[in-house]
Structures are given as structure tokens and as C-alpha cells.
Amino acid sequence: MGLMNPHYRNILQKLGLKLIGWNVRSLDLNTDDPNVALRRIETRIRGGSIVLMHDARQPQEFLNAVLLGVIAIVTSKNLKFVTVDKLQE
């Protein structure tokens, strides 16, 4: 579910908000090879997954390759992209 500070839950609850985390870390900041990030995502992604990816500190070509790869993975596994609201239904 990602990283969180235990104090967040109480604050968010008082504000009427929910804590949303991720369950798949691409570790895209740890490599300059998009295929490394994609292999990690592919072995962990399943229905209901939230994938953590970063859009900073990587060249645009890297980001494009990873994003296109994720789209292909999701399609090949017969999954689909939905909003967080939809996941909570």
C-alpha cells in the first residue's frame, strides 16, 4: 500500500478524505532501462493494482517507453485502466 505516516490516517479521516496507496512499485528511478521497470511491473500487476511511476529525473524517451509498455501489459492481461473512484466501488 505504499509508504505512509501513521498520523495521516487520522488527519485524512477528520477531513473526510481517504488514504490511497500503491501496490506495485516500478522502481523506474533505479534504472535507465525501461525494460527493467516493465519486467517488474508485469510480474506484479493484477486487477485492482495501483502502479507507482515517476515523471521526473528520467528522459522523455524513457517515460514514453515505460508508459507504452504498461499499456501493452495491461492490454495483454485483459486488465483495464480505471480511476481510483472506480476501484473503490
C-alpha positions as CSV (number, residue, x, y, z in Angstrom):
1,M,0.0,0.0,0.0
2,G,2.9,2.4,-0.3
3,L,4.6,4.4,2.3
4,M,2.6,6.4,4.8
5,N,3.0,8.3,8.0
6,P,0.7,6.8,10.7
7,H,-0.6,10.3,11.5
8,Y,-2.1,10.8,8.0
9,R,-5.0,8.4,8.6
10,N,-6.4,10.5,11.5
11,I,-5.9,13.8,9.7
12,L,-7.5,12.5,6.5
13,Q,-10.4,11.0,8.3
14,K,-11.1,14.3,10.0
15,L,-11.1,15.9,6.6
16,G,-13.4,13.3,5.1
17,L,-10.7,12.0,2.8
18,K,-9.3,8.5,2.2
19,L,-5.7,7.4,2.0
20,I,-4.8,5.8,-1.4
21,G,-1.6,3.9,-1.8
22,W,0.0,1.8,-4.4
23,N,0.8,-1.9,-4.5
24,V,3.2,-2.0,-7.5
25,R,6.5,-0.1,-7.4
26,S,8.1,0.2,-10.8
27,L,11.4,1.3,-9.3
28,D,11.7,3.4,-12.5
29,L,14.1,5.8,-10.8
30,N,16.6,3.0,-10.2
31,T,17.3,2.2,-13.8
32,D,17.9,3.8,-17.2
33,D,16.5,0.7,-19.0
34,P,12.7,0.8,-19.5
35,N,12.6,-3.0,-19.8
36,V,13.8,-3.4,-16.2
37,A,10.9,-1.3,-14.9
38,L,8.4,-3.0,-17.2
39,R,9.5,-6.5,-16.1
40,R,9.0,-5.5,-12.5
41,I,5.5,-4.1,-13.3
42,E,4.5,-7.1,-15.4
43,T,5.3,-9.7,-12.7
44,R,3.4,-7.7,-10.0
45,I,0.4,-6.1,-11.7
46,R,-3.1,-7.6,-11.3
47,G,-6.7,-6.4,-11.2
48,G,-7.0,-3.5,-8.8
49,S,-3.3,-2.7,-8.8
50,I,-2.1,0.9,-8.5
51,V,1.3,1.3,-10.1
52,L,3.7,3.9,-8.8
53,M,5.7,5.6,-11.5
54,H,7.7,8.8,-11.6
55,D,7.6,11.5,-14.2
56,A,10.8,13.3,-13.1
57,R,14.5,12.7,-13.4
58,Q,14.1,10.4,-16.4
59,P,14.4,11.4,-20.1
60,Q,11.1,11.7,-22.0
61,E,12.1,8.7,-24.2
62,F,12.3,6.5,-21.1
63,L,9.0,7.7,-19.8
64,N,7.3,7.1,-23.2
65,A,8.7,3.6,-23.4
66,V,7.6,2.7,-19.9
67,L,4.1,4.1,-20.4
68,L,3.6,2.4,-23.8
69,G,4.9,-0.8,-22.2
70,V,2.5,-0.5,-19.3
71,I,-0.4,0.0,-21.8
72,A,0.7,-3.2,-23.6
73,I,1.0,-5.2,-20.3
74,V,-2.5,-4.1,-19.1
75,T,-4.0,-5.0,-22.5
76,S,-2.2,-8.3,-22.7
77,K,-3.5,-9.3,-19.2
78,N,-7.1,-8.2,-20.1
79,L,-7.0,-5.6,-17.5
80,K,-8.2,-2.0,-17.9
81,F,-7.4,1.4,-16.7
82,V,-9.9,3.0,-14.3
83,T,-10.0,5.9,-11.9
84,V,-9.4,5.4,-8.2
85,D,-13.1,6.2,-7.6
86,K,-14.0,3.3,-9.8
87,L,-11.6,1.0,-7.9
88,Q,-13.4,1.9,-4.6
89,E,-16.9,0.9,-5.9
